[in-house]
């Protein structure tokens, strides 16, 4: 067995000022050296973090600011920690937390810290399954292990060493040796996620869903390579919020999309549909501005720019008011429309342009509404003519398939899949091949970005 040849483990536990390695500091370190059957060495020390210890940390650990005043700094104990862990397997309960803090501290000193890792949470779930919880306190109770000085580094490290001893004894399938292989990723994956789920993930474009213990979707993401993107979630700094997120993940499902554009579109839709707890963006549709037309009491057709209203389709949409105002200004100049009636100037009398002689006075009744409204109608027609109808055709989920994304008069209709050799005679025929999805400003942003960089997709205008 690989574990026998490695011989020594260093079971580590630390106490800190908070949950994030980049923002908080170590206040205590314990290292228990274990040879697979018994403890052969113990080391523990308080560490002066040169930082205030919050009251709730003192309440949890019993370590106060006064206790740390005369303690060595991390720099002063760094060589000892390196010496005691070199050539040994780094073991901890939720290993990425302890490991990330030590790695960060060594990085600040300009020193590398790379060790093979084992997580006793993941090992326990695999080797001795069936417990109601795998937190250190509950697990040791279930195994009959006494923790002396709970929430102090040495007490927790000694208890973790006892857990490791039981795991080695019960490891009939040599799972510990397998976990030490870099390709296993056992020290990387969330503790509640079965390895088999990760192994079965595809390396293709699509949308993926993280599920909690009850199957509820807590996060939706998209990727060109689902498996590669998901492993990215589980690497890097292990903050408290990230660990809590990882602990919620019990399963992963996915839907293949064939290409990144459809993944973007579907992700946006699914976030709004499932409202996942850990998605921060795209839950709300962007409140864009719209251009609306109405007639005043004198029969003159007017424009106004306002926030888009549900169920009321604007003549044109804009990311913000200023973009809309600039658009209407150009429209008024091109079709000789009154700035006041277009909503871009305010005055109790005639518009400023009329006073300068560059407006023919619709705002003060100098021309009839019938004459003025014809110019407004021409302006509206020009806007509608610019609303494009097109199809984006891209790679499908396999070589025999292609994707369809359809937009009609500027409105996203949805997307779908069809045979690679399928050829439609009209846009209407293509509409029969898609699933309808709602349009919104987020979707429009995705489409506009893709049109500027289609990445090899075919864009056909109708």
RANOR-V12865 format. One record per backbone hydrogen bond with DSSP energy under -1.0 kcal/mol. CO is the residue of the C=O (numbers start at 1). NH is the residue of the N-H. E is the energy in kcal/mol with one decimal. If there is no record, write none. Layout:
((CO,NH,E) (CO,NH,E))
This chain:
((1,5,-1.4) (2,6,-1.8) (3,7,-1.4) (6,8,-2.8) (8,89,-1.9) (9,34,-2.9) (10,91,-2.6) (11,32,-2.7) (13,30,-2.2) (15,27,-3.1) (15,28,-1.5) (20,24,-2.5) (25,17,-2.4) (27,47,-2.7) (28,15,-2.1) (29,45,-2.2) (30,13,-1.9) (31,43,-1.7) (32,11,-3.2) (33,40,-2.8) (33,41,-1.2) (34,9,-3.0) (38,35,-2.4) (41,33,-2.8) (43,31,-3.3) (45,29,-2.4) (54,58,-1.8) (55,59,-2.7) (56,60,-1.6) (57,61,-2.9) (58,62,-2.5) (72,48,-2.8) (74,78,-1.3) (77,81,-2.1) (78,82,-2.6) (79,83,-2.5) (80,84,-2.3) (81,85,-1.4) (82,86,-1.7) (85,88,-1.8) (89,10,-3.0) (90,118,-2.2) (91,12,-3.0) (92,120,-1.8) (94,97,-1.6) (95,99,-2.7) (96,100,-1.9) (97,101,-1.6) (98,102,-2.0) (99,103,-2.6) (100,104,-2.0) (101,105,-2.3) (102,106,-2.5) (103,107,-2.0) (104,108,-2.0) (105,109,-1.2) (106,111,-3.2) (107,110,-1.6) (116,90,-2.9) (118,92,-1.6) (119,123,-2.3) (120,124,-1.9) (121,125,-2.1) (122,126,-1.4) (123,127,-3.1) (124,128,-2.2) (135,139,-3.0) (136,140,-2.4) (137,141,-1.6) (138,142,-2.3) (139,143,-2.0) (140,145,-3.0) (149,152,-1.4) (152,156,-2.4) (153,157,-2.3) (154,158,-2.6) (155,159,-1.7) (156,160,-2.2) (157,161,-2.0) (158,162,-1.5) (159,163,-1.9) (160,164,-2.5) (161,165,-2.0) (162,166,-1.7) (163,167,-2.3) (164,168,-2.6) (165,169,-1.8) (166,170,-1.7) (170,172,-2.2) (171,174,-1.3) (174,178,-1.7) (175,179,-2.5) (176,180,-1.3) (178,181,-1.4) (181,184,-1.7) (185,188,-1.5) (185,189,-2.1) (190,193,-1.4) (194,198,-1.2) (195,199,-2.5) (196,200,-1.6) (198,201,-1.7) (202,227,-1.8) (204,226,-2.2) (205,257,-1.8) (206,223,-2.1) (207,255,-2.8) (208,221,-2.3) (209,253,-2.1) (210,218,-2.9) (210,219,-1.1) (211,250,-3.0) (211,251,-1.3) (212,215,-1.9) (216,212,-2.4) (218,278,-2.7) (219,210,-2.5) (221,208,-2.3) (223,206,-2.4) (225,229,-2.5) (226,230,-2.4) (227,231,-1.9) (228,232,-1.1) (230,233,-1.0) (239,243,-2.5) (240,244,-2.4) (241,245,-2.0) (242,246,-2.6) (243,247,-2.4) (246,249,-1.2) (251,211,-2.8) (253,209,-3.0) (255,207,-2.6) (259,263,-1.4) (260,264,-2.6) (261,265,-2.4) (262,266,-2.8) (263,267,-2.6) (264,268,-2.1) (265,269,-1.7) (266,270,-3.0) (267,271,-2.4) (268,272,-1.4) (269,273,-1.6) (270,274,-3.0) (271,275,-1.8) (276,279,-1.1) (286,288,-1.7) (288,308,-2.3) (289,318,-3.1) (290,306,-2.1) (291,315,-3.4) (292,304,-2.1) (294,302,-4.0) (296,299,-2.2) (300,296,-2.4) (302,294,-2.0) (304,292,-2.8) (306,290,-3.4) (309,312,-2.0) (316,291,-2.6) (318,289,-2.3) (320,324,-1.7) (321,325,-2.8) (322,326,-2.2) (323,327,-1.9) (324,328,-2.5) (325,329,-2.2) (326,330,-1.9) (327,331,-2.0) (328,332,-2.9) (329,333,-2.1) (330,334,-2.4) (331,335,-2.2) (332,337,-2.2) (338,342,-1.5) (339,344,-2.3) (340,343,-1.3) (341,303,-2.4) (351,355,-1.5) (352,356,-1.3) (353,358,-2.5) (361,364,-1.4) (361,366,-2.8) (362,365,-1.2) (368,372,-2.2) (369,373,-3.1) (370,374,-1.2) (372,376,-1.5) (373,377,-2.6) (374,378,-1.8) (375,379,-1.9) (376,380,-2.3) (377,381,-2.4) (378,382,-1.9) (379,383,-1.5) (380,384,-2.3) (381,385,-2.0) (388,410,-2.9) (389,462,-3.0) (390,407,-2.5) (391,460,-2.9) (392,405,-1.6) (393,458,-2.8) (394,403,-2.0) (398,401,-1.9) (400,420,-2.2) (401,396,-1.5) (402,418,-2.3) (403,394,-1.3) (404,416,-2.2) (405,392,-2.7) (406,413,-2.8) (406,414,-1.0) (407,390,-2.5) (408,411,-2.1) (411,408,-2.8) (413,437,-1.9) (414,406,-2.2) (415,435,-2.7) (416,404,-2.6) (418,402,-2.5) (419,422,-1.7) (426,430,-1.3) (427,431,-1.6) (430,433,-2.0) (435,415,-1.3) (440,444,-2.2) (441,445,-2.1) (442,446,-1.9) (443,447,-2.5) (444,448,-2.7) (445,449,-2.3) (446,450,-2.0) (447,451,-2.4) (448,452,-1.4) (449,453,-1.1) (454,457,-2.3) (458,393,-3.3) (460,391,-2.5))
